[in-house]
Amino acid sequence: MEENKYNFKEIELKWQKYWESNNLFLFKDNKKDKKYILDMFPYPSGEGLHIGHSEGYTATDILARYYRQQGFNVLHPIGWDAFGLPTENFAIKTGLHPKKITINNINNFRQQIKSLGYSYNWNKEVNTSDPEYYKWTQWIFIQLFKKGLAYEDIIPINWCPACLTGLANEEVINGKCERCEAKVERKDMKQWLLKITTYAERLLKGLDNLDWPEKIKSLQKNWIGKSQGTEIIFKLKNLDEELKVFTTRPDTLYGVTYMVIAPEHKILEKYKSSINNYSEVIEYIKVAKNKSELERINLTQEKTGVLIKGIKGLNPVNNKVLPIFVADYVLSSYGSGAVMAVPAHDQRDWEFAQKFNLPLQQVVDTEGDIKKQALEGEGIALNSDKFNGLKTAEVKEKIVKYLVIKNLARKKVNYKLKDWVFSRQRYWGEPIPIIHCKKCGLVSVHEENLPVKLPEIENYQPTGTGESPLANIKEWVNVSCPQCQGEAQRETNTMPQWAGSSWYWLRYIDTKNNKKLANTRLLKKYLPVDLYIGGAEHAVLHLLYARFWNMFLYDIKVVSQEEPFVKLFNQGMILASDGKKMSKSKNNIINPDDIIAKYGADTLRLYIMFIGPLEDEKSWNIDGIKGIYNFLKKVYQLQYILKNKAESIANNKLIHKTIKKVSVDIENFKFNTAIASLMIFINKVSKDNLNKQVFSKLIILLSPFAPHLAEEIWFNLGNKDSLLFEKWPVYDEYLIKEKKIKLAIQVNGKVRDVIKLPLDVKESMELKKKVLALPRIKKYIVDKKIKKFIYIKNKIISIVV
């Protein structure tokens, strides 16, 4: 019949309008227990919502709807990470202003998100490019500046020649710009930096208490790169100078055959008159400076370097003279910019020694041949004077103690983590709230004068000179110093995209507060975030920066929790039908709008959750979409064949098993098996015996997954209030308890048969006779004496002959 047709377009539009007109998704502070469920908010690009967004957002929406029905006050907000390079680059390409592009893109994203029925708290929406939002981003920067954690320095940075801006180390992937994939160059520039290194140890230790994927924790640990070792002093021959070297293997000191320093090392300039081949060294340094750090430390690249003629080092344990090379595989930012080379026991040094025909000196007796490769393992010391015969651990301890007494060593902890390059030479970002005064130096803008608004200008193209386009706006740049009232200039660099996303979950809690970042009581009540879902690609970018800012805000007593996100979950990627990554160039992108138009939002939501485990990669399959659509049509038709009779015991038992299965699976992110259990119920239930009571429970279970269809049927069943806050059904443990169980029967430790018995049956002679009479058991005990008959209730039966 036509009136029974599943018209998903009409149904979905109807309920989206209903939810919005009745303000059902608005968040209100109340006395209920809270659940804070957070998505990594999107960058509103011109491409719009993609299938990856839909996957993560559907998962959090299922959880948000489920916990509301469990009686929690759920904070489930959404916002826009709106500043940054992609929008500005698109603006330059099209001639449209970044602000206009951002507004258009946000409007499109918002419409797409609403079309999927996501129950976001729209009264908590934020936009990082809104002055009322970035006022507080600037406020946080000022607090960092006051505490000495934001500072300006001339440093070698990663420079993108295409985007014409500096990049943080985390934004360089395999030597290329993360955004445009241009080859990154090295350039000395004055930059703003944040002292994230001050928090290195806390960032490391804090990971131990987080319910995060081990992969993400490992990536952060490796990026922070803590190593405990020894700083050893090597004096320079005939010079009143020394090189400090950090090493984790002081036991190999007798195996040092040369030294290497970074191209940036200060002694190269200081003692240039002593370097006989200084022009050769300088030429090498010029080439090295154009390489990214990732290129320089790439183990697969051929080693390069230049011998420094005229300067030599002295080994502190035996005073042997050591040649010194300058080589780009040594970084000035790690350790002290100098290394002691032990080619017999370090593969990188071994490869360098092979190229420059340098000697190998084995000092650890371990398996292998130093002519073929470095022997990096531990063992027994040899060729090490009075330390010969000792194990590696003993040598380390004794040799360090010996050098400490001579003031030639100290124990030290090093980190690979570097301070965060925080300024960009672009327009579309938060202005840095600092004034440059010739008399007072660097002065922060008075907090009452925040925000420092980004001026709306027509010429926002990057200058390419190392300055932001803002430097050209003299009426904006020239100001009075906040301290002395003298002539001064604003800082013209802007903040990176990561600034606004480093604290946004806090602003969601109190979006309209003009006096504070957020109300202290509300922050304490709703933090930390209970669940954060997003992509694993942000492991050492957003997730590390967010933890750093949260720790700082904890230190200045803005928040009361040191860590922002209790639990983190990474959704897996949805691949194209051919198993390849979706991309424009391959023309294999799935547009959610197209699927919604053809099959409906509920079908899309259900399919991307059913396609496979949330955390796994899975391939798109259009036949799977059709199967889900047919399932929803079947559910829709069931409402018209309900019988006004009592439910059968079998169906009653089945619905309670389904309630338990769906509930447990939702809480464990096993959405695919939760949906499967709903399908199993529909397939097993008898159409001739389906009553309203059981069907109503099924619709509540379906509602987090397919909310539009569920609401339609719910109201058709005579209910007057939305499913959004309908109480989640509770299963009856007695009804789902199995009345019989299968027990394995062992004979002499090997399983020989299985028997079905009543639950909790007691041991008896009757039970024993029944087991021993089983044909499969009889053949193993025939003509044999039963030594033991062991029955462990509800678990196992064991026979020993």
N, C-alpha and C positions, 0 to 999 in steps of 0.2 A: 504493500500500500504506500502511496506517495507521502501520506502524512507521517509514515514511520521511517522515512528516509533520513539517513545520517548526513545532515547538511552542516558540515563542519565550519564553513565560512560564516554562516549566519549565527551559529552557536558561539563561536569564538569571539566574534565582534560583540555580540550581545553581552557576554560575561566580562569582557575587558571594560566595556562601558559601565557595567554594573559595579565592578570593583572600584573603578575610579570615581564614579559619581557618589558612591557611598563612603569614600575615603577609607576603604578597608585595609589598605597597605600602609597607612600612616603610622609612624611609631609614636607611642606615648609612654612616658615614664610611669611605672606603677610598682606595686609591691611584690609582683610575681618574681620567681627566680628567673635569672636572665640566661639567654644564650646569644652570644655575639658571633654571627656567621658572616665571614668576609670573603669577597672575591678580590683578586688583584684587579684594580679598576682599569678600564681600557684607555688606551691612547686613541682618541677619536680621529682615526685616519679617514681619508677620502674613500677607501674601499668599503667602509662600513663593517658591520658585524660579520665575522667569519665563523666557520663551523667549529673552530677551536674555542672561540668565546662561548658558543652555544653549549658545548660539552661541559665546561666548567660551571657556567651559570645555571644550567639545568640541575646539576648535582647539588649546588648550594640551595637552589630553590626547593628541591625535594626535601632537603634537611630542614630548611626554614619552615615549610608548611607542616612537616611532621612534628617538629618541636612545638609549634604553636598549638597543634592539636593535643600535644602532651601536657599543655598547661603552662608552657614557658612564655615569658615576654621576650620575643625574638627581635634582636637588632640585626637587620639585614639590609644595609645601605648600598648605594651605588653613587659613583661620581666619575669625574673625567680628568685624566692625567694630560692636561691640555697644552702645556708649554713644550718646546723642544724643536729639534732640527727637522724632522719630517715635514711638519706643517710649514715651517719657514722655507724649506727647499721647494715645496709644492707651490708656495706663494710666489717665489721668484720665477718659477717655471711658467705659471699661469697669469701672473700679474694681479691676482687677487690678494687682498690684504690678509695676513695671518689671522687677525682677529675675526674677520668675516668668515674665513674658511673654517675656523674653529667652531664658531656658532652654528654654521650650516651642518658640519659633521656631527656635532653633539645632537642637534635636532633629529638628524637621520638615525643616529645610534639609539636615541631615546625611543623613537617610534618603532624601531626594529625590536628592541628589548621588550616593549609593551606588547608587541604582536605575538610574543612567545609566552605571555602570561606570567612573567616573573614577578614575584610578590615583593619587589624592592620597596623600601621605605622612601618614597619620593620626597617626603619632607626633610630628608637628610642628605639630599643631593649636594655635592660640592664640585667646584671647578677650579683647578689649580691656577688658572689664568685670570680668575676673578680677583680684583684688588682686595676685596673683603676677606679672601682666603690667603693670598700671598702676603698680606699685612703680617700674618702670624708666621709665615715662612721667614720673612725678614726679621721678625722679632726673635726667632730662634737663632738666626745667624748672629744677631747682635749679642745674644747671651754667650754664644760660642766665642765671639770676638773679645768680650769682656773677660772671659776665663782663659784667654790666650790660646784657644783651640782653633781660631780662625786667624790666619796670618798671611802676609804677602811676601813673596820671594821670587828671585830670578832662578828658574830651574830649566833643565832640558825637558821639554814636554813632547807628547805625541801630537803632531800637527797633521790634520787632514787637509791636503791641498785642494780637495774638491769642495768640502763643506766650509773651508777657510776658518777653522776653529781648532782649539786645543781639545784633546780627549783624555779622559782618565785611563789608566792602564787597563781597567776592566772593560773599556769600550773598544779595545783593540783586539781583534780576533785574527790569529795567524798573520799578524803584521798588517792587517787591513782594517779600515774604519768599519765599525759594526753596522753603521747605517747605510753607507754608500759603497762600501767595499773598495774604496780607493786605497792605494798603497800609502801607509802612514810614514811621515818623515819625523825626524827629531829636530827640535828647534828650541833655542834658549829664549825664554820669554818670562816677563813678570806675571805671576799668577797668584790667585788666591788659593790657599790650601786649607784643608781641615785636618787637624791632628787625630785622625782615626787610629794612628799607631799608639797613642796614649792608652787606647782601650783594647789593644791587641790581646793581652792576657785574659781580660774579662770576656771578650768576645769568644775566645777559645774555650774557656771554662764553662761559660753559660750554655754551650751546646750540649753538655752532658745531661742537662735537666730538661731538654726539649723533646717532645714527641714529634720528631721530624724524620723524614726519610733519611736513612743512613748515607745515601748517595749525596744528599745536599750537605749534610754535616761534614762528610769527608771533603767535599769541594771547598767548603769554608775553612776547614782545618788546613788543607793544603795551601790555600791562598794566603792565609795568615802566616803559615810556614814557620812555626816555632822550631828552633834548634838550640839545644843546650851544648855548649862547647867551651873552648878556651881561646882567649885573645893572647897571642904571642907576639913579642917584640923582636923584630929582625933589624939590627942596626945596619947602616950603610957604610961601606968601606971608605975611609978617608973623608967622611962627611959627618957633621954633627946633626945627624938626622936618623930617623927610624921609621920602619914600616910596621904597622900593626896588622896582624893577620888573624882572622877568626877561623878556627878549625874544630871539627868534631873528632878528628883523629890525631891527637898529639903524639900517639904512640908511633906514628910513622915519620917523626921529625928527622931521624937519621937517613931517611930515604928521599929527602928533598934534594933535587938536582938543579932546580932553577926556580925563579919567582916570576909572577905575572902581575901587572897593575892595569887598572882600567884606563881607557883613553882620557877620562876626565880627572885623573889623579893630580892633586895639587903639586907634587914634586916635579912634574914635567915642566911646569912653568917656572917653578922656584929655582930649579937647577939647570935651566936650559943652557947656561954657559958651560956646564960640565958635560953636556951631552954632545958627543962628537958628530953624531948623525941627526941633529935636531930637525933639519929640513925634511928628512925621510919620516921621522916620527910625526911631524906636524901633518904631512900629507896623509898618513895613515889615519890620524885622528879626524881629519875632515871627512873621510869616507865613512868612518865608524859612526860619526854623529848623525848621519842620515839614516842609520838603521834603527828600527824599533827594538825595544828591549827583548821582545819575543823572538825576533830574528837573531839577536845576539846570543841568546842562551839556547837556541835550537840545537839539540844534540846531534841532529842529522847533518847539519851544515859543516862544510869544510872549515877547519880552524885556520884563522889568519892571525898575523902578528908581526911585530918588528922588534929585533934585539936592540936594546938601548945601550949604545956604546959609550962607555965613560962612567957609568954608575953600576955598582955591584952591591949585592947584599951579603950578610954574614949569618950563617946558621948559628943560632944561639946555643945549641948543644955541643957543637964541635968546632965552631968558628970557621967552617969551610966557606970559601968564597963562592957566591952563586950568581950566575948571569940573571939579568932582569929583562923581561920582555914587556912590551905594551901590546895587549890583545883585547879585542872587543867582546870576548866571551866573559870577561870579568866586568861586573857592574859596580859603579861607585856607590849605588844606593843600597847594596847589600854588604853587610860586614863593613870593612874599612876600604874597600876598593882595591885590595891587594890579596893575593893568594900565594901560599907556599905550594909548589907543584911537586907531587909525589907520583910520577908516571908509572911506577911499578904497581901502585895500589889505587889509582883513580883513572877510570877509563877516559875521561875528558883530557886529563893531563897526558895520558899514554898516547892518545891520537896526536896531540900537539907535539909531543916529543918525537914521534915517528916522522912527522913532517919536517921538523927542524934538526933531526939527527942528534937529539939530546940523550944523555945516558940514563939508564934505568938502574936503580939501586933497590934490590929486594930487601925488606926489613921485617917481613912477616912470613913465617913458614906456614904456608897453606897450600892446598891442592891447586894445580894449574901451572901454566907456562907463561912467564912474563913476556916472552918473545911473541906470543900470540895475542895476548890481551892482558889488561890490568887485573890483578888479583885483589878484589875489593873486600874479601871476607876477613874474619878475624882468625887468630892463630897464636903461634909462639914467636916471640921476638928473636931476630937474628941480625947480625951486622949492626947492632945497636949498643955496643960498648957494654957497660955494666948492667944493662937491662936485658941482655941476652938470656933466653930460656924462660922468660916470664910470659904469662898469658896476656892477651891484649888489654883486658880490663886492669890488670895489675900495672902494666906499663903506663897506661893513661894516668892512673893515680899517682905513681911515683915520679914520672917525668914532669907532670904539672907541679907537684910539690917542690921538686928540685928547681924549676924555673921561677916559681913564686918567691922562693927564698932569695933568688938572685934579682928580684924585681923585673923579671922578663916575661911574666905571664899573670893572667887573672882569669877566673871563671866568668863566663858571660853567656847571656841568652840573646839570640838573634831572631829577628822575624823578617820574613819576606815581604810582609805587608808594608805598603808605602802610604804616605799621607795622600789624601784624596784631593786631586786637582779639581778645584771647585769653580773656576771662572771660565766663561765662554765668550768668544769674541763675536757674538751674534746679537741679533735684536730680540727675537721672540723668547724671552725668559724673564725671570724676576730680577729687577734692578738690585744690585748689591747695596745695602743701605750704609755706605761709608763715604765720608767726605775727606778729600785730600787738602790739607792746609800746610803751607810752607813753614808756618810758625809752630803749629801744634802737631803736625804729622797726620797720622790716620785717626779720624774721629768718627764715631758712630752717630748716625742720625738720632735725635731725641725720639724716644719711643712714642711720645704723644703725637709726633709728626708722621708716624707710619699710617698708611703705606706710602712708600716712595713709588708713585705710579709710573708705569711704563708709558712714555709719551706716544701718542698715535702719530706716526710719521708716514710719509709716502715713500721715502727712499730708505728701505730697510735692508737693501742688499749688503752683504758683508764687504768690508773694505779690502781685505787681503793684506793689510798692513800690520796686523796684530792688534788692531783696535776695533771695538764694536762700532756699528753705525751710529750709536748714541753719542759718540765723541764729536760728531758733526753738529749736534744741536746745542749751540752755544747758550741759548737762553735757558736751557734745561741744565746744562753742565755747570755753568757759573753760578755759584751760590755763596752765602756767607758762612763762615765757619761756626758751628754750633757752640764752640768754646770761646774764641776770641773775637768773633763777629767780623774778622778780616776776610779778605778775598780768598775764595777756595773753589775747588771743583769737585763735582760728584764722581764717584767711581762709575766708569762707563761699561765695564764688562758685566755680563749678566750671569745668573746662576745656571747650572746644568739642569736638564730635565729631571734628574733624580731628586732634586731639592723638594719639590712639592709632594713627591710620593714617599718621602722619608718620614712623614708624620700624619698622613691624611686620615688614618683610622681613628686618630684622636679627635679630629675636628667633626667627624660624623656624629660623635656623641653629643655635641653642643654647637650646631652649625651657625646659630644666630647670635652668639655671644660677641658683643663688641668690646667688652672690658678685659676678657681673658682669652687665651687660646681655647679653653673649655672650662666649664665649672668643675671645681675640685671634687665635689661630692659625686657628681655624675661620672667623672673619670674613675674614681675609686670603685664605684658601683659596677660599671660595665666593662672594666678592664680586668685581666687581659682578654684579647680576642680568643674565643674558644676554638674556633676553626678557621683556618686560612687556606683557601684553595687557589692554585694558580700554577703557572708553568715553571718547570725546573730550570729554564734558561736564565732565571733571575738570581741564581744561587749566590754569586759573588758581586752582584750589582745591587739591585733594590733590597734584597733580603739582608745583606751585610750592612748597607747604609742605614736601613730602618732600625736594625738592632743597635747600631752606634748612636743614632739620634735618640732613641728611646732610653738608652742607658744614661746619656747626658741629661735628658729631661728628668730622669729619676734622681740623678745627683743634685739637680737644682730644685728638687721637690715639686716638680710640676705633675709627675705621675708617681704612683705608689708601687708599680711593678717594674722590675729591672728589664724583663723580657716582654716584648709586645705580643708574641703569638705562641700560645700554648701548643697547639697542634697544627702542623702543616701537612697538606696533602697535594701531591702533584698529579694532575690528570695526564694520561698518555695522549699521544698525538693521533688524530684521525687521518689516515692516509687515503689517497685516491684508490679507486677500484683496482688499479694495477699494482697496488702496494707501494707506490712512490709518493714522496712528499708532494702535497698540493702546492702549485705555484702558477703565477700568471703565464710565465713563459711556456709551461707545459700544457696550458689550457685545460687543466684538470681540477680547477677550484669548484667546490660545491657551495653555492650561494644559499644560505638559509631561507631567504625570501622566496626563491624558486620552489623549494620543498613545501614551504607553508602554503603557497598559492595552489599547489597541486594536491597536497595530502593533508594539510592542516598543521597547526603548531603542536597539538597533542601527539600526533603521529611522529613528528620530528623529535620532540622531547623523549618519547618512549623509545624510539629507535636508537638514538645516540647513547642512551643508557643501557639498552639491551644488546648492542652490537658486541660488547665484550667488557671485561673488567675495567673499571674507570682508570686505573693506573697503567694499563697496557696500551701499546700501539695497536690499532685495529684498522682494517680496510673498509671503505665505504662499499655498500652493496645495495643497489636499487631494488633487487628482489626482496631484500630484507625489509625495506621501507613498505613495500606492498603488503607483506605479511603482517606487519604491525597495523597498517590501516585496516585490513580485514578483521583483525582481532578487535579493534575499537568499534567497528561496525557491528560485530557480533554482540559486544557488550551493550551497545545502544539498543539493539533489537530485543534483548532480553527483558527490558522493562515492560514490554507489551505482552509478555506471556507469563507474568507472575501469577501464582495460584494463591488463593485465599485459604491456605491450609497450614497446619503445623509442619514444621520442618522435620524431615526424617533424621534419625539418629546418625546415620552415615554422613549426611550432608552437614549436620551440626558439628560433628567431629572434624570434618574436612575444613570448615571455615575457621575453626579455632586453631587448627594446625597452620592454616594459611596466615592467620593474624600473627602468630608467633614468628613464622618464617619471614614475613615481610618486615616486621618490627626489628628483628635481630639483624636482618640484612641491610636495612636502611642505616642503622647505627654503625654498621661495619663497612659502609660504602660499597656493598655488594648489590648494586642496583639491578644488575643484569639478572641475578638469580631471584631477586625479589619479584621482578616482572615475570619471570618464568613461573614462579609459584602461583601468580595470579592467573596465568594462562592455563596452568594445570587445573586449577579450581574450575574455571569456565568449562574446560573440556570434560571434567569428571562429573560435574553437577547435573542432575537430571532435570531437563526442561519441564517435565511433568510434575516436578516436586520442588520447584524453586519458589520460596515465599519472600515476602517483602522484607521481613526482619533480617534474613541472611543476606539478601541482595543489598540491603542498605549498608551492612558492614563491609561488603565487598567494594561498594562505591567509595566509602571512606578510605579504604586501603588504596584504591586507585587514584584518589584525589591529588596526592603530591606529584604523581607522575603525569596525569592527564587532567589538569584542573578544570578546563572548560567543559569537557564531556561530563566529568563527575558532577559539576554544579548543575548542569542541565538536567541530568537524571535525578539528582537529589531533590530539586524543586518539583520535577514531574511526579516524584513519589509523595508529594504533599508537604514537604518541609518548607518552612518559611524563612529560615536564617541560613546564611552562607556556610559552606563547608569549612571555610578558612579557620574557624575557631571551634568546629564541632569536635567533641571529645573523641580521641582515638580509642578504638575498641580494645578491650582487655580479653585475653584468651583464658580459658578455663583449663588449668593444668590437669585436672582429673580427666576431662574429656579427651585430651590428646595423649594421655599416658597409654603406652602400648600394653595390651593385656597379655600378650605372649611375646617371648623373646627367643632368639636363636642362640644356642650355646655350642661352642666347639668342643669336640671330644678328642682328647689326646690319648694315644697309647705309647708309653715309653717316650714321651716328649714330642711325638709327631701327631699332627692333626689327621685323624682318620675318618671322621664323620661330623655331621652337625645335627642337632636335635632341637625341635621347637617345643618349649615348655611354658606353662603358665608363669607369669611374672611372680617372683618371690616364693616359688614353690620350695618346700622344705625337703631336706634329704630324708629318704626313707628306703626300706627294703624294696618297695614297689618301684621306686625310681631306679634303683640299682639294677633290678631285674630287667626293667624296660630298656636300659642302656646296653646291658650285656647281651640282650637278645637281638640287637640290631645286626643285620647281616654283615655290614661292612666292618663292624667291631668284632663279631664272632670269629672271622677268619684270622684275626691277629692275636686272639686269646685262646683259640682252640687247643686243648691238651696242655694248657699252661696254667700255673697257679697264679691267682690274683693276689699280689703282695699288698697293693694299696688301691683304694678307690677314693679319690679326693673330689669333693663337690664344693666349689666356691659359688655361693648363691648369686645368680644372675650374671656370672662371669665365665666359668669354665668347668669342665669335668675332665679329670686326669686319672688314667689307669696305669698302674705299674705292674708288669708281669715278670 
